[in-house]
């Protein structure tokens, strides 16, 4: 007999795989790119080399878990200047931003 958790676990793993393949529409990509440069750049530096916030360059993000970084973007870091951004974009958009930062920002 299978555990009742078997089915939800399957759907959870499927949704995580789907989320990493999700991509915003071209217009939304431009909006998100602008948000990263303007809003994230105000603390992390306009070139993402760091400032008040840590650097967000590919070499600084290498090996860091995308899910953890996505949660930080969405929920912020209590006790630090990093605010939550959940009200500004959806989970898939936050994940997409992290994936772009890991590759190096290009519009």
C-alpha positions in Angstrom: 0.0 0.0 0.0 1.3 3.4 -0.9 1.6 6.2 1.6 -1.0 9.0 1.2 2.0 11.4 0.7 3.1 9.6 -2.4 0.8 11.5 -4.8 1.4 15.0 -3.4 5.2 14.4 -3.4 4.9 13.4 -7.1 3.0 16.5 -7.9 5.5 18.7 -5.9 8.5 17.3 -7.8 6.7 17.8 -11.1 5.8 21.4 -10.3 9.4 22.1 -9.3 10.6 20.7 -12.6 8.0 22.7 -14.5 8.8 25.9 -12.6 12.5 25.8 -13.7 11.4 25.6 -17.4 8.8 28.4 -17.1 9.7 31.6 -18.9 7.8 34.9 -18.8 6.5 36.6 -21.9 8.9 38.9 -23.7 7.2 42.1 -22.4 7.4 40.8 -18.8 11.0 39.8 -19.2 11.8 43.4 -20.0 9.9 44.6 -17.0 11.6 42.1 -14.7 15.0 43.0 -16.1 14.4 46.7 -15.5 13.2 45.8 -11.9 16.4 43.9 -11.2 18.6 46.7 -12.5 16.7 49.5 -10.8 15.4 48.0 -7.6 17.8 45.2 -6.9 20.7 47.4 -8.2 20.0 50.1 -5.7 21.4 47.8 -3.0 23.4 45.2 -5.0 24.9 47.7 -7.4 23.8 48.6 -10.9 26.3 46.1 -12.2 25.4 43.6 -9.5 29.0 43.7 -8.1 27.6 44.5 -4.6 27.0 47.5 -2.4 24.8 47.4 0.7 23.7 44.0 -0.6 26.1 41.2 -1.6 27.2 40.7 -5.2 24.8 38.9 -7.5 27.3 37.9 -10.2 27.3 34.3 -11.6 30.5 33.5 -9.7 29.0 34.6 -6.4 25.8 32.6 -7.0 27.5 29.4 -8.3 26.6 26.4 -6.2 23.9 28.2 -4.3 20.5 26.5 -4.3 18.0 28.2 -6.6 15.1 27.3 -4.4 16.8 29.0 -1.4 17.7 32.1 -3.4 14.1 32.3 -4.7 12.7 32.1 -1.2 15.1 34.9 -0.2 13.9 37.1 -3.0 10.2 36.4 -2.3 10.3 36.6 1.5 13.4 38.8 2.2 15.9 38.2 5.0 14.7 39.2 8.5 17.2 41.3 10.4 18.8 42.6 7.2 17.9 45.3 4.6 16.8 42.6 2.2 13.0 43.2 1.8 10.4 40.7 0.6 9.4 41.0 -3.1 6.5 38.6 -3.1 4.0 41.4 -3.7 5.9 42.4 -6.9 6.1 39.1 -8.7 5.0 35.5 -8.7 7.1 32.5 -7.6 8.0 31.6 -11.2 9.2 35.1 -12.0 11.4 35.1 -8.9 12.9 31.8 -10.0 13.4 33.1 -13.5 15.2 36.2 -12.1 17.5 33.9 -10.0 18.3 31.7 -13.1 19.1 34.8 -15.1 21.4 36.2 -12.4 23.2 32.8 -12.2 23.8 33.0 -16.0 24.7 36.7 -15.9 22.1 39.4 -16.8 21.5 40.0 -20.4 18.5 41.6 -21.8 
